[in-house]
Each structure stands twice: as C-alpha cells, then as structure tokens.
Amino acid sequence: MSSLKSDLPQGTLDLLVLKVIALGPLHGYGIAHRLQQLSNDVVQVQQGTLYPALHRLENRGLLASEWKMSDVTASTPSSTASSATTSSARSPNSSAAE
C-alpha cells in the first residue's frame, strides 16, 4: 500500500493548526490525527514537522500551551489558540499569514 504525502506550501501548516486548535484544545498527537482525519489521509504531519510549528506559533503569541493531567499519562501538553488568534480565525477579513 502506498502512502499519500502532501507537500504543503510554506505557512499552510500553521494555518491548518490554528484552524484545528480554534475548535478546542488538543495535544500534538490529537492535532496531527485531526488534520489527517479531516483531509481524508492526504495531510500526514510528522512530529518533526508539527512540534516546531507549534513552538513557532507559541513564540509568535498565536498559541498557548499548558500541561494538564490526563487519564492515560501523568501530564500532557495541550495547545490552545490565544484569544487574539481565536477572534481573527473567525473573522473572514483577517489574514493569518501576516
């Protein structure tokens, strides 16, 4: 079985992550799984790509992360959109690529 791989244009992953996070807080694996699920397996994001994107978004103030207790592990990081990102993600006239 062959694996579909999509080469995303620069900045696309950041926008996709912000759109997924705007729906509710998720951890890294949850974000990757949701992107794969929503794209019908076209977008498959590896950890080596996703986590640098999450750190980049957090450094730009577009994402906030916090450690939460989990049923499975002692604690896991969870990412949420910042309030400025959430409002701009819903605005049709905003540009997330700035």
C-alpha positions as CSV (number, residue, x, y, z in Angstrom):
1,M,0.0,0.0,0.0
2,S,1.4,3.4,-0.9
3,S,1.3,6.3,1.4
4,L,-0.1,9.7,0.2
5,K,2.2,12.6,1.1
6,S,1.3,16.2,0.5
7,D,4.0,18.9,0.3
8,L,2.3,21.9,1.8
9,P,3.3,25.5,0.8
10,Q,5.1,27.4,3.5
11,G,2.7,28.8,6.1
12,T,-0.1,26.3,5.3
13,L,0.6,24.0,8.2
14,D,0.5,27.0,10.6
15,L,-2.9,28.0,9.3
16,L,-4.2,24.4,9.4
17,V,-3.0,24.0,13.0
18,L,-4.7,27.3,14.1
19,K,-8.0,26.2,12.4
20,V,-7.9,22.8,14.2
21,I,-7.0,24.4,17.6
22,A,-9.8,27.0,17.2
23,L,-12.2,24.1,17.6
24,G,-10.8,23.3,21.0
25,P,-7.6,22.5,22.9
26,L,-5.7,19.4,21.7
27,H,-2.3,17.9,22.3
28,G,0.2,17.4,19.4
29,Y,-0.9,13.8,18.5
30,G,-4.5,15.0,18.5
31,I,-3.7,17.8,16.2
32,A,-1.9,15.5,13.8
33,H,-4.7,13.0,13.9
34,R,-7.4,15.6,13.4
35,L,-5.6,17.0,10.3
36,Q,-5.2,13.5,8.9
37,Q,-8.8,12.7,9.6
38,L,-10.2,16.0,8.1
39,S,-8.1,15.6,5.0
40,N,-9.0,12.0,4.3
41,D,-5.4,11.0,5.0
42,V,-4.0,13.5,2.4
43,V,-2.2,15.6,5.1
44,Q,0.0,13.4,7.3
45,V,2.1,15.6,9.6
46,Q,5.1,14.0,11.3
47,Q,6.2,15.0,14.8
48,G,9.4,16.6,13.4
49,T,7.2,19.0,11.4
50,L,4.4,19.6,13.8
51,Y,6.2,20.4,17.0
52,P,8.4,23.0,15.5
53,A,5.3,24.6,14.0
54,L,3.6,24.6,17.4
55,H,6.6,26.2,19.0
56,R,6.8,28.8,16.3
57,L,3.1,29.7,16.8
58,E,3.6,29.8,20.5
59,N,6.6,32.1,20.2
60,R,4.5,34.4,17.9
61,G,1.8,34.6,20.6
62,L,-0.8,32.8,18.5
63,L,-0.8,29.7,20.6
64,A,-0.7,29.0,24.3
65,S,0.2,25.6,25.8
66,E,-0.4,24.2,29.2
67,W,0.2,20.9,31.0
68,K,-2.9,19.1,32.1
69,M,-3.5,15.8,33.9
70,S,-4.5,13.0,31.7
71,D,-6.3,9.7,32.2
72,V,-3.5,7.9,30.3
73,T,-0.3,9.7,31.4
74,A,0.6,11.8,34.4
75,S,0.5,15.0,32.4
76,T,0.4,16.0,28.8
77,P,0.9,19.4,27.0
78,S,-2.2,20.8,25.4
79,S,-2.3,23.7,22.9
80,T,-5.0,26.3,22.7
81,A,-5.4,29.3,20.5
82,S,-4.7,32.6,22.1
83,S,-7.7,35.0,22.4
84,A,-6.4,37.2,19.6
85,T,-5.9,34.1,17.3
86,T,-9.4,32.8,18.1
87,S,-11.1,36.0,17.1
88,S,-9.0,36.5,14.0
89,A,-9.6,32.9,12.9
90,R,-13.3,33.5,12.9
91,S,-13.1,36.9,11.0
92,P,-13.4,36.4,7.2
93,N,-11.3,39.6,6.6
94,S,-8.3,38.6,8.7
95,S,-5.0,37.4,7.4
96,A,-3.2,34.7,9.4
97,A,-0.1,34.9,7.2
98,E,1.0,38.3,8.5
